[in-house]
């Protein structure tokens, strides 16, 4: 296991251990600046990942240039 994987695992375990249980706790959790920044980075990473997948599928399986572009 690499250092990066170990650190990621520790972060995930820390978040799960301190996870909120009610609506008020979740609201407080998502009102923090670092949570908003992390959520925004996650959302844009997800969009980029989806775009790369769609682009690769189009470039690999659609052979007509007009449709592909």
C-alpha positions in Angstrom: 0.0 0.0 0.0 1.4 3.4 -0.9 1.6 6.4 1.3 -1.1 8.1 -0.7 -3.5 5.2 -0.3 -2.8 5.0 3.4 -3.5 8.7 3.8 -6.7 8.4 1.8 -7.9 5.5 3.9 -7.2 7.4 7.1 -9.1 10.5 5.9 -12.1 8.3 4.9 -12.1 6.6 8.3 -11.8 9.9 10.1 -14.8 11.3 8.2 -16.8 8.1 8.8 -16.0 8.1 12.5 -17.2 11.7 12.9 -20.1 11.5 10.5 -23.2 13.5 11.5 -26.3 11.6 12.3 -29.1 14.2 12.1 -30.2 17.0 9.8 -28.8 19.7 12.0 -25.4 18.0 12.0 -25.4 17.5 8.2 -26.4 21.1 7.7 -23.5 22.3 10.0 -21.1 19.9 8.2 -21.9 21.2 4.7 -21.9 24.8 5.8 -18.2 24.7 6.5 -15.9 26.3 3.9 -13.6 23.3 3.4 -16.6 21.0 2.8 -18.0 23.4 0.1 -14.6 23.6 -1.6 -14.2 19.8 -1.5 -17.7 19.3 -2.8 -17.1 21.8 -5.6 -13.8 20.1 -6.6 -15.5 16.7 -6.5 -18.4 17.9 -8.7 -16.1 19.4 -11.3 -13.9 16.3 -11.2 -16.9 14.2 -11.8 -18.0 16.3 -14.7 -14.5 16.2 -16.2 -14.3 12.4 -15.8 -17.7 12.0 -17.5 -16.7 14.3 -20.3 -13.5 12.3 -20.9 -15.4 9.0 -21.0 -18.0 10.4 -23.4 -15.3 11.9 -25.6 -13.4 8.6 -25.7 -16.5 6.6 -26.5 -17.4 9.0 -29.3 -13.9 9.0 -30.8 -13.6 5.2 -30.6 -17.0 4.1 -31.8 -18.4 6.9 -33.9 -16.6 6.9 -37.3 -18.4 9.7 -39.1 -16.4 12.9 -38.4 -19.4 15.2 -38.6 -21.3 13.3 -35.9 -18.2 12.8 -33.8 -17.3 16.5 -33.7 
